Amino acid sequence: MTITAMLLYGSHARGDEDIYSDTDLLLISEDDRPQHVQKGHLSTSIYPLDDLLRRASSGDLFVCHIAREAKAIYDPTGQLELLREHFVLRGSYEHEIMHASDLGWFIIDFGHRGHLQSLVNRRIAWCVRTILIAKSAELKRPVFSATELSRFAQSSDVLTLIKNKETDRADPHATAMLGRFLNAFGMVRFQRGAPSYGAYVKRFSDTSNNVALSLIKAEAPSQTFDY
C-alpha cells in the first residue's frame, strides 16, 4: 500500500479527547477501494484521493469532518487543502438522516436481542451523531464533538448516548433516551407499527444502509426473517 497522506481528525485533532477517545486517522492511498480498520482505540480509514474528492464535491459528511477539523501528520503534496477546496455542503442530508433513523428504530425494537453490547452502544452513538451532524450541516454550521452536539440539540440525553459508546454495558435508560431523540430529531419508522426483523433487513438492503447491515451481520447471523 502506497500512502500519500496521513491525516488526524476527530477528538484528538480538536483537542477535546479523553482517555476513552478513539484516535481517528485517515490514510490517503493509491489503492482503489475504501476500507476501515478498528483496533482497540485506533480507528483507521483508508481512501483513494479520487474517491475523497468525489465525496467532497457531493458534501459527504465523513469528508466534512476532514475538511473542517483534520490536521496533517504527513501531507507532502497538500491533499488536505485540496479536499478543503473541493468540499461543498449540501442543502439536504435527508438520506443520511434516514439511514441513521432506520438503524436507531431497529436498535430500539431488536437491539436487546444482540450479544455484542459494545457494538450496539457504538451504533447508537453513530445514529445520534450522524443525525445531529447532518442537521447542523443543513444549517451551514456543522459541529462534531459530543459537547457541541449536545448543546446543538439542547439535550443531555445526547451526551449520554454518545458517551455510552465507551462502555460494553447496557444502559437501562438508553432505549427510552434514543426513542425521545428519534422522535425529536429523526424520521418516523418506515412503516406503521413495529416492523418485523425481516422487514428491517429488507429495508436496509433496499436502501443500501451498510452500517445497519454490518450490525445485523455481526449481531444476528442466524436470525430467521419474517417479512
C-alpha positions in Angstrom: 0.0 0.0 0.0 1.4 3.4 -1.0 0.3 6.2 1.5 0.3 9.7 0.0 -1.1 11.5 3.1 -1.9 10.8 6.8 -4.5 13.0 8.5 -5.6 13.1 12.1 -9.3 14.1 12.7 -11.9 13.7 15.5 -11.4 14.5 19.1 -7.6 14.3 19.0 -7.5 16.8 16.2 -9.9 19.1 18.1 -8.1 18.7 21.4 -11.1 17.6 23.4 -10.2 13.9 23.7 -10.3 11.9 26.9 -8.9 8.5 27.9 -11.7 6.6 26.1 -11.4 8.5 22.8 -10.5 6.8 19.6 -7.6 8.1 17.6 -9.1 8.7 14.2 -6.7 8.5 11.2 -7.4 9.0 7.5 -4.8 7.4 5.2 -5.0 8.6 1.6 -3.6 5.8 -0.5 -3.3 4.7 -4.1 -5.4 1.6 -3.5 -8.7 1.6 -5.4 -11.2 0.8 -2.7 -12.1 2.4 0.7 -11.6 0.3 3.9 -11.7 0.8 7.6 -9.7 -0.9 10.3 -10.6 -0.7 14.0 -8.0 -2.0 16.5 -8.8 -1.0 20.1 -9.0 2.8 20.2 -7.2 3.2 16.9 -9.7 3.8 14.1 -8.1 4.0 10.6 -9.9 4.8 7.4 -8.2 4.3 4.1 -9.4 6.0 0.9 -8.0 6.8 -2.5 -7.8 10.5 -3.3 -10.2 10.4 -6.2 -12.9 8.9 -4.0 -12.4 11.6 -1.4 -12.5 14.4 -3.9 -15.8 13.0 -5.3 -17.2 12.7 -1.9 -16.1 16.3 -1.1 -17.8 17.7 -4.1 -21.1 15.9 -3.1 -20.9 17.2 0.5 -20.2 13.8 2.2 -20.4 14.1 6.0 -17.2 12.0 6.5 -15.2 14.3 4.3 -16.9 17.2 6.1 -15.1 16.0 9.3 -11.8 16.1 7.4 -12.4 19.4 5.7 -13.4 21.2 8.9 -11.2 19.7 11.6 -8.4 17.4 10.3 -4.7 18.1 10.9 -2.0 16.8 8.6 0.6 14.4 10.0 2.1 13.6 6.6 0.9 15.5 3.6 3.8 16.4 1.2 1.5 17.3 -1.7 -1.2 19.3 0.1 -4.0 16.9 -0.3 -5.8 18.1 2.8 -6.0 21.6 1.3 -7.2 20.1 -1.9 -10.1 18.4 -0.1 -11.0 21.6 1.6 -11.1 23.4 -1.7 -13.4 20.8 -3.2 -15.8 20.4 -0.3 -19.3 21.9 -0.6 -22.0 21.5 1.9 -25.3 20.1 0.6 -28.6 21.8 1.3 -30.2 18.5 2.5 -28.9 15.4 4.3 -32.2 13.6 4.3 -30.6 10.4 3.1 -28.1 10.2 6.0 -30.8 11.1 8.5 -33.0 8.3 7.1 -30.2 5.7 7.4 -29.4 6.7 11.0 -33.1 6.9 12.0 -33.9 3.5 10.5 -31.0 1.9 12.4 -32.0 3.7 15.6 -35.5 2.3 15.4 -34.1 -1.1 14.7 -32.0 -0.9 17.8 -35.0 0.1 19.9 -37.1 -2.8 18.5 -34.4 -5.5 18.4 -31.2 -4.3 19.9 -31.8 -6.1 23.2 -31.6 -9.4 21.4 -27.9 -8.8 20.5 -24.9 -10.3 22.2 -22.4 -7.5 21.4 -23.5 -4.7 23.6 -20.4 -2.6 23.0 -21.1 -2.7 19.2 -24.8 -1.7 19.9 -23.6 1.2 22.1 -21.3 2.4 19.3 -24.0 2.2 16.7 -26.4 4.2 18.9 -23.7 6.9 19.2 -23.3 6.7 15.4 -27.1 7.2 14.9 -27.2 10.2 17.2 -24.0 11.8 15.9 -25.0 11.3 12.2 -28.4 12.9 12.6 -27.2 15.9 14.5 -24.1 16.5 12.3 -26.5 16.3 9.3 -28.9 18.7 10.9 -26.2 21.2 11.8 -24.7 20.8 8.3 -28.0 21.7 6.8 -27.8 25.0 8.7 -24.3 25.5 7.3 -22.6 25.3 10.7 -21.7 21.6 11.2 -20.5 20.6 14.7 -18.9 17.3 15.6 -17.9 16.9 19.3 -20.2 15.3 21.8 -20.4 18.5 23.8 -21.2 20.7 20.8 -23.8 18.2 19.5 -25.5 18.1 23.0 -25.6 21.9 23.0 -26.9 22.0 19.5 -29.7 19.6 20.4 -30.2 21.2 23.8 -30.4 17.7 25.3 -28.4 16.0 28.0 -29.6 12.6 26.5 -27.4 13.3 23.5 -24.2 13.5 25.6 -25.1 10.3 27.5 -25.9 8.3 24.3 -22.7 9.3 22.7 -20.5 8.7 25.7 -22.1 5.2 26.2 -20.1 4.1 23.2 -17.1 3.9 25.6 -18.7 1.0 27.6 -19.7 -2.5 26.9 -22.5 -2.4 29.4 -26.2 -1.9 28.7 -27.7 1.3 29.9 -31.3 0.5 31.1 -32.4 4.0 30.1 -30.7 4.1 26.6 -33.7 2.8 24.7 -36.1 5.4 26.1 -33.5 8.2 25.5 -32.9 7.0 21.9 -36.7 7.0 21.3 -37.1 10.5 22.6 -34.2 11.6 20.4 -35.6 10.0 17.3 -39.0 11.5 17.9 -37.4 14.9 18.2 -34.7 14.8 15.5 -35.0 11.7 13.4 -37.5 10.3 11.0 -40.5 8.1 11.9 -40.4 4.3 11.4 -40.6 3.5 7.7 -43.9 1.6 8.2 -46.7 1.9 10.7 -46.4 -0.1 13.9 -43.2 -2.0 14.8 -41.7 -3.6 11.6 -40.6 -7.2 11.8 -36.9 -8.1 11.9 -37.0 -9.3 8.4 -38.7 -6.1 7.2 -35.8 -4.1 8.7 -33.3 -6.3 6.9 -35.2 -5.8 3.6 -35.3 -2.0 4.2 -31.6 -1.9 5.0 -30.8 -3.8 1.8 -33.1 -1.8 -0.4 -31.7 1.5 0.8 -28.0 0.3 0.9 -27.8 1.0 4.6 -24.4 -0.6 5.0 -23.8 0.4 8.7 -27.1 -1.2 9.6 -26.4 -4.3 7.6 -22.9 -4.7 9.2 -24.6 -4.6 12.7 -27.0 -7.3 11.7 -24.2 -9.4 10.3 -22.2 -9.1 13.5 -25.1 -9.4 15.9 -27.5 -11.9 14.5 -26.1 -14.1 11.7 -28.6 -16.9 12.4 -31.9 -14.9 12.6 -34.9 -16.3 10.7 -36.5 -13.4 8.9 -40.3 -12.7 8.9 -41.3 -10.3 6.2 
